[in-house]
């Protein structure tokens, strides 16, 4: 998807959505760690999802960074 053809309002909306998804994922990972620490039987298999979860969010992080860069370039173009 070409970000230059997307309206600024749509980019801001997508930025908020991606930011919410990333915050939600972080909260979920923290909860998994806390719950894992409270389990009496500490097995490595309980923590295996934590290894793959950050990798699953790499595309979201990259997309979020591209949207931020596009919004920044539009703001700089508007100021010049």
Wavefront OBJ file of the C-alpha trace (Angstrom):
o trace
v 0.000 0.000 0.000
v 1.336 3.390 -1.008
v 1.201 5.721 1.975
v 1.682 8.858 -0.123
v -1.756 8.395 -1.688
v -3.471 7.897 1.685
v -5.068 10.906 3.338
v -3.523 12.343 6.491
v -6.644 11.579 8.509
v -6.549 7.943 7.431
v -2.856 7.746 8.335
v -3.527 9.142 11.792
v -6.364 6.661 12.264
v -4.093 3.757 11.247
v -1.352 5.134 13.498
v -3.702 5.026 16.490
v -4.826 1.496 15.589
v -1.270 0.176 15.315
v -0.255 1.955 18.495
v -3.209 0.378 20.325
v -2.306 -3.053 18.974
v 1.295 -2.689 20.116
v 0.282 -1.484 23.585
v -2.211 -4.334 23.871
v 0.444 -6.859 22.864
v 2.851 -5.474 25.440
v 0.209 -5.698 28.167
v -0.578 -9.264 27.105
v 3.080 -10.272 27.267
v 3.445 -8.702 30.720
v 0.370 -10.594 31.930
v 1.766 -13.868 30.590
v 5.030 -13.273 32.438
v 3.257 -12.353 35.682
v 0.937 -15.359 35.436
v 3.907 -17.578 34.638
v 5.678 -16.362 37.756
v 2.680 -17.202 39.933
v 2.360 -20.780 38.669
v 3.783 -23.246 41.158
v 5.055 -25.599 38.478
v 7.473 -23.491 36.509
v 8.014 -25.212 33.210
v 9.770 -23.797 30.189
v 6.783 -24.629 27.999
v 4.730 -21.936 29.724
v 7.165 -19.302 28.483
v 7.613 -20.590 24.931
v 4.935 -18.273 23.490
v 6.948 -15.313 24.741
v 9.729 -16.256 22.343
v 7.515 -16.061 19.270
v 5.201 -13.224 20.235
v 7.647 -10.361 19.653
v 8.540 -11.757 16.228
v 4.866 -11.812 15.299
v 4.644 -8.063 15.829
v 7.628 -7.076 13.681
v 5.413 -6.317 10.630
v 3.152 -4.128 12.774
v 6.141 -2.243 14.167
v 7.574 -1.717 10.691
v 4.227 -0.469 9.375
v 3.876 1.853 12.377
v 7.346 3.292 11.686
v 6.499 3.872 8.001
v 3.291 5.676 8.933
v 5.156 7.840 11.443
v 7.799 8.701 8.836
v 5.125 9.629 6.283
v 3.282 11.837 8.773
v 6.565 13.488 9.759
v 7.487 14.178 6.122
v 4.047 15.693 5.517
v 4.407 17.912 8.582
v 7.844 19.076 7.431
v 6.510 19.745 3.908
v 3.641 21.782 5.348
v 6.066 23.879 7.430
v 8.264 24.729 4.423
l 1 2 3 4 5 6 7 8 9 10 11 12 13 14 15 16 17 18 19 20 21 22 23 24 25 26 27 28 29 30 31 32 33 34 35 36 37 38 39 40 41 42 43 44 45 46 47 48 49 50 51 52 53 54 55 56 57 58 59 60 61 62 63 64 65 66 67 68 69 70 71 72 73 74 75 76 77 78 79 80
